[in-house]
Amino acid sequence: MTVKFDQSLIRQVPRNQVLKIKLEVDINPPPGFLTEMRYLLRPIPFAVRVFTLPDMFASKTHAVLGRGWKSQMKGRDWYDLVWFAAYHPELRLAHLEQRMRQTGHWTGPAPLTEDDLHHLLVQRIEKVNIEQIKQEVEPFVKDPASSAVWSKDFFLDIASRIKPIQPAPSLD
């Protein structure tokens, strides 16, 4: 993928300044999500289509429940779980179910319920190595002391704050 920038935009970045841009693109998203247009103003005004917050939270929760990295869990996934629970705790359960079905983490005919989600989160929290995920996150946060409170009890409380919401409306 090639990204091109207008020369006037490039001139706005001071010489030798590192400019990092992170894009996450899901090239095979499961169905059942909504998107919205968001407008950003910096470095220049532009529009980007993104998942709605409840669908993004479903995606991030899927990472907590399903992603293993060399049999370890990623600290960033847990950090994101805390952030969403604190600022945007609504999670579209139907989209989480579709993501889990796509990866084989949820099988069978029954839909994923709020109780199922809570049970899966409790199971995952029991398995997480708290010290390992704290160490992984510390280099990336402004205040490493912010993860000092991380514990199994802390994450159980975080899980209880998640508010599953109804499925996305049909687009038919």
N, C-alpha and C positions, 0 to 999 in steps of 0.2 A: 504494500500500500504506500502510495506516495502522497505526501502532504506538501502543498505549495503555499507560500505566504507572499503577500504583496510586499514589495521592497520598502514602502513607507512604514509598514508594520515592523519590519525587521530593524529599521533605523531607530525605532522607539526603544529597543532593548540595548542597554549599554554594552559596549564591546567587552568581551570576556565574561559577561554575566551568563550563568547557567540558567537556562529556561527549560523546565521539565513539564511535559504534558503527558498525562496518563489517560488513555482511552480504553474502556472496556467494551468490547463488542461481543454480544451473544449471537453467534451465527446460526444457532439452531434452537431458538427459544421454544419452550412448550406453549401450547395455547392457553387462553384464559387470563390474559393480562391486559392492562390498559396503559396507554402512553399519554404523554402530554408534551406540549411545546414549552420549553423554558428559554428565557432570554437572559443572556449574560452580557455584562457591559464591559468587561475587561478581558484582554487588552484592547479590544474594539467590540462594539455591540454585535452580537450574533445570536442566532437561534439554534437550538438543538432539541431533538425529540428524545425523550427519556421515559423510562418506566415511571408510573406513579409511585409515590412513596410506599403505599401498602404492598405493591408488587415488588418493589426493590427490597423491602424488608423480608418478603417471602423468599427472594433469591438469596439474601444474606443468611437467613435462617437455614435454608437448604445447605449452604456451605458449612455451617456449624454442625448440622446433623449428618452430613454425608461426606464431607471432604476429609481425607486423611492424607498426610504428606509424610511419606516414609514412616508410616504407622504413628505419626504425630499429628496433632491438631494445630491449626494455624492460629497464632495469637491475634492476627489482624481480624479473623472471622469473629472472635470473641469480643474484640474491641468494638467492631461494628454492631454486634448484638446489643452491647451496652448502650451505644450511641442511639440506635433506633428505639430501644425501650425507653430511653430518657426523653427523646425529642419527638418521635413519631411512632408510638407503640402499636398503631394499627397494622395488622398483617392480613393480607388476602389469603385465607386458608386454601381456597380452591386452586390458586396459582402455586402455592407451596406443594399441594398434592400433585399437580401436574409435573412439577419439576422432579419430585421424588419418584413418580412413576417413570419418567423418562430415564432416570439413572438406576432404576431397580431398587430404590430404597423404600418404596411403598408398593406392595403388590396386592392382588386380591380384588374382589368386587366392591368391598365396602369403601365409602369415601373416608378421607381423613377427617377426624373430628377434633374439636378443641381438646378433649380429654386425651386423644391419641397424641396430639402435639405435645401436651404437657408431659405425658409419660415418656415420649422419645427424648425430650429435652432433659428430663431427670436422669434417664439412662446415660445420656451423653455427658452430662455434668459429672456423674459418678466416675466416668472414665478419664476425664481430662486431667492432665498434669499441670496444675496451676502454676508452679514455678517455671516450667518450660514455656508456657504461653506468655507469662509476664516478661521473661527474659527476651522473648522474641519481639514483643511490642515496645519495650523500653527505648530502643534507639530511634523510634519513629514518633514518639509523643513529646510534646513540649515539656511536660512535667512528669517524669517517670514515677514520682510518688503517687500519681493518680491511680496507679494500679496496685498500690499497697493494700487496699481493701479487698482485692480479688481473693476469693475463696470459694469453696463449694457452696457455702451458705449464701454468699453474695450472688452467685449465678442462679441459685434456686430462687432468690428473691427477684432477680431480673426476669427470669422465665415467667414468674407470676404476674408481671406487669404487661406482658404481651396481650394485645386485644385483637383476637381474630375477628374479621369482618366478613360480611356476605360476599358471595361471588361477584365478579364483574358482570355488569349487565350484558345481555346478548347483543351482539353487533349485527344480527340478522335484519 
